[in-house]
Amino acid sequence: LSGAQVIVNLSASPYHAGKPLEREEMLVQRARDNLATVVFCNLVGGQDELVFDGCSSVVDQDGEVLARAPQFEEALIVCGIDPGAAVAARLRDARHRNAVRRERESDSPPARTLASVSVPAPGSVEVGGPVAEPMDEDREIYSALVTGLRDYVDKNGFEHVVLALSGGIDSALAALIAVAALGPERVTCVSMPSPYSSEGTRADARAIAQNLGAELLELPIDGLMKVYDGVLEAAFDGREPDITEENLQARMRGNIVMALSNKFGWLVLTTGNKSEMSVGYATLYGDMAGGFGVLKDVFKGRVYRLVRWRNEQEGRELVPASVLERPPSAELRYEQRDDESLPAYEVLDAILAAYVEEDLDADQIVREGHDRADVERVIRMVDLAEYKRRQAPPGIKISTRAFGRDRRLPITNRFGR
């Protein structure tokens, strides 16, 4: 590239959190290394699990960003560049003068000219163009989720989506994203309370749907639970209720949303987050039943952050404060809380990030300050849950290491034995 004055990079660089800044820092370094203007044109939109964030840019030979397109939207940017400035910079740089001399003295054939353009005299061009402000982290991730969902739905020909709205934090965020991506008229929420559902979560589900302007169907599963209990009574005779009955409730709800999908041609959105999917805290053919996982790569702590951010942006409580303050619970039995089955989410997320996304082993994670018993328990849960994740629907990738495409491990294994 020693003779290039302008380097054009046509790219399909997929997004992950923080990627636009990483990419721009790399482009700045390449422009400085080659003393050339770098024109970077990136794809924008969603493709299956990937999201492309656009954010095309022009960087001059000094590493200055002359133009930057907005993130997650199509845009045409016009930017003036001065190729002669790169030539002048090279004449002052001994390293590049030597590279040019070596190239002239080599036996390599000269580069083939495909087309010629007239280059204005140095200093005669008005340099620069529009420079879009980069997004903050929460807006960036939220925009990626909205873009990924919108394009998956539209490009696959779906007119409408349906999701289970429990009144909990995960389904609340999934509903926020669905309405932002598609509009409220294309979103149906389904509340399926059981005898274990509190009045608080039932009321919150209604409030969220009303605040978003989305349709809400309330379909209690009390009667279904009695039917299942009757059908299985003889087979389960002599055995105490356990997680089996809890999973049945999730599968009843999965059947209901899938029935709506079959009847009306709607796409079912699952609402499970990455923390739960990592450790298998989800029910096959229950809350995992669906066509697209909106929060599949979003840790639980990030779910809370995004809901708070969205409320702040709106200037009102789209999601009631009670949803943010209530201890997380699947509400599959009385007085159930997630922290009875899992470490606190702030502990769990940190261990998962280290193990899943950074590839650290147990000893390394313990050295970061985590309790060994917690670390070994979480790692074992992650390894055992691989078979569940294989049956999960596709979902939007926002991290450097998403399950499925980025982290492929065998189901049959002897890890830790």
VENSULFEN-V64627 format. One record per residue. N is the residue number from 1. RES is the residue in three letters. PSI is psi as a letter, one per 20 degrees, with the letter a starting at -180 (NA if undefined). Layout:
# VENSULFEN-V64627
N:RES:PSI
N:RES:PSI
This chain:
# VENSULFEN-V64627
1:LEU:j
2:SER:h
3:GLY:i
4:ALA:p
5:GLN:h
6:VAL:p
7:ILE:p
8:VAL:p
9:ASN:o
10:LEU:o
11:SER:q
12:ALA:m
13:SER:o
14:PRO:q
15:TYR:q
16:HIS:r
17:ALA:p
18:GLY:i
19:LYS:g
20:PRO:g
21:LEU:g
22:GLU:g
23:ARG:g
24:GLU:h
25:GLU:h
26:MET:g
27:LEU:g
28:VAL:g
29:GLN:g
30:ARG:h
31:ALA:g
32:ARG:g
33:ASP:h
34:ASN:i
35:LEU:l
36:ALA:q
37:THR:p
38:VAL:p
39:VAL:o
40:PHE:p
41:CYS:o
42:ASN:q
43:LEU:q
44:VAL:p
45:GLY:a
46:GLY:q
47:GLN:o
48:ASP:d
49:GLU:i
50:LEU:q
51:VAL:p
52:PHE:p
53:ASP:j
54:GLY:d
55:CYS:k
56:SER:q
57:SER:r
58:VAL:p
59:VAL:p
60:ASP:r
61:GLN:i
62:ASP:i
63:GLY:j
64:GLU:p
65:VAL:o
66:LEU:h
67:ALA:q
68:ARG:p
69:ALA:q
70:PRO:r
71:GLN:q
72:PHE:k
73:GLU:q
74:GLU:q
75:ALA:q
76:LEU:p
77:ILE:p
78:VAL:p
79:CYS:p
80:GLY:p
81:ILE:q
82:ASP:n
83:PRO:h
84:GLY:h
85:ALA:h
86:ALA:g
87:VAL:g
88:ALA:h
89:ALA:h
90:ARG:h
91:LEU:h
92:ARG:i
93:ASP:o
94:ALA:h
95:ARG:g
96:HIS:h
97:ARG:g
98:ASN:h
99:ALA:g
100:VAL:g
101:ARG:g
102:ARG:h
103:GLU:h
104:ARG:h
105:GLU:i
106:SER:r
107:ASP:j
108:SER:q
109:PRO:q
110:PRO:q
111:ALA:q
112:ARG:p
113:THR:p
114:LEU:h
115:ALA:q
116:SER:q
117:VAL:q
118:SER:p
119:VAL:p
120:PRO:r
121:ALA:q
122:PRO:p
123:GLY:i
124:SER:i
125:VAL:p
126:GLU:o
127:VAL:q
128:GLY:r
129:GLY:a
130:PRO:p
131:VAL:o
132:ALA:q
133:GLU:p
134:PRO:q
135:MET:q
136:ASP:r
137:GLU:g
138:ASP:g
139:ARG:h
140:GLU:g
141:ILE:g
142:TYR:g
143:SER:h
144:ALA:g
145:LEU:g
146:VAL:g
147:THR:g
148:GLY:g
149:LEU:g
150:ARG:g
151:ASP:h
152:TYR:g
153:VAL:g
154:ASP:g
155:LYS:h
156:ASN:j
157:GLY:k
158:PHE:p
159:GLU:h
160:HIS:q
161:VAL:q
162:VAL:q
163:LEU:q
164:ALA:p
165:LEU:o
166:SER:i
167:GLY:j
168:GLY:r
169:ILE:h
170:ASP:g
171:SER:h
172:ALA:g
173:LEU:g
174:ALA:g
175:ALA:g
176:LEU:g
177:ILE:g
178:ALA:g
179:VAL:h
180:ALA:h
181:ALA:h
182:LEU:i
183:GLY:q
184:PRO:h
185:GLU:i
186:ARG:j
187:VAL:p
188:THR:p
189:CYS:q
190:VAL:o
191:SER:p
192:MET:m
193:PRO:q
194:SER:r
195:PRO:i
196:TYR:i
197:SER:p
198:SER:q
199:GLU:h
200:GLY:g
201:THR:h
202:ARG:g
203:ALA:h
204:ASP:h
205:ALA:g
206:ARG:g
207:ALA:g
208:ILE:g
209:ALA:g
210:GLN:g
211:ASN:h
212:LEU:i
213:GLY:j
214:ALA:q
215:GLU:p
216:LEU:p
217:LEU:p
218:GLU:o
219:LEU:n
220:PRO:q
221:ILE:j
222:ASP:g
223:GLY:g
224:LEU:g
225:MET:g
226:LYS:h
227:VAL:g
228:TYR:g
229:ASP:g
230:GLY:g
231:VAL:h
232:LEU:j
233:GLU:g
234:ALA:g
235:ALA:h
236:PHE:j
237:ASP:p
238:GLY:i
239:ARG:p
240:GLU:q
241:PRO:q
242:ASP:b
243:ILE:i
244:THR:g
245:GLU:h
246:GLU:g
247:ASN:h
248:LEU:h
249:GLN:g
250:ALA:h
251:ARG:h
252:MET:g
253:ARG:h
254:GLY:g
255:ASN:h
256:ILE:g
257:VAL:h
258:MET:h
259:ALA:g
260:LEU:h
261:SER:g
262:ASN:g
263:LYS:g
264:PHE:i
265:GLY:k
266:TRP:q
267:LEU:p
268:VAL:p
269:LEU:p
270:THR:q
271:THR:j
272:GLY:q
273:ASN:r
274:LYS:h
275:SER:g
276:GLU:g
277:MET:h
278:SER:g
279:VAL:j
280:GLY:k
281:TYR:m
282:ALA:r
283:THR:o
284:LEU:p
285:TYR:j
286:GLY:d
287:ASP:i
288:MET:i
289:ALA:p
290:GLY:a
291:GLY:i
292:PHE:p
293:GLY:n
294:VAL:g
295:LEU:j
296:LYS:h
297:ASP:k
298:VAL:o
299:PHE:q
300:LYS:g
301:GLY:h
302:ARG:h
303:VAL:g
304:TYR:g
305:ARG:g
306:LEU:h
307:VAL:g
308:ARG:g
309:TRP:g
310:ARG:g
311:ASN:g
312:GLU:g
313:GLN:h
314:GLU:h
315:GLY:j
316:ARG:r
317:GLU:n
318:LEU:g
319:VAL:p
320:PRO:q
321:ALA:h
322:SER:h
323:VAL:h
324:LEU:h
325:GLU:h
326:ARG:p
327:PRO:p
328:PRO:p
329:SER:q
330:ALA:i
331:GLU:l
332:LEU:i
333:ARG:r
334:TYR:p
335:GLU:k
336:GLN:q
337:ARG:q
338:ASP:h
339:ASP:i
340:GLU:h
341:SER:i
342:LEU:q
343:PRO:r
344:ALA:q
345:TYR:h
346:GLU:h
347:VAL:g
348:LEU:g
349:ASP:h
350:ALA:g
351:ILE:g
352:LEU:g
353:ALA:g
354:ALA:g
355:TYR:g
356:VAL:g
357:GLU:h
358:GLU:i
359:ASP:k
360:LEU:q
361:ASP:r
362:ALA:g
363:ASP:g
364:GLN:h
365:ILE:h
366:VAL:h
367:ARG:i
368:GLU:i
369:GLY:j
370:HIS:q
371:ASP:p
372:ARG:g
373:ALA:g
374:ASP:g
375:VAL:g
376:GLU:h
377:ARG:g
378:VAL:g
379:ILE:g
380:ARG:g
381:MET:g
382:VAL:g
383:ASP:h
384:LEU:h
385:ALA:j
386:GLU:h
387:TYR:h
388:LYS:g
389:ARG:h
390:ARG:h
391:GLN:j
392:ALA:q
393:PRO:r
394:PRO:q
395:GLY:r
396:ILE:p
397:LYS:p
398:ILE:i
399:SER:r
400:THR:i
401:ARG:n
402:ALA:q
403:PHE:q
404:GLY:e
405:ARG:h
406:ASP:h
407:ARG:n
408:ARG:o
409:LEU:q
410:PRO:q
411:ILE:g
412:THR:o
413:ASN:r
414:ARG:k
415:PHE:p
416:GLY:j
417:ARG:NA
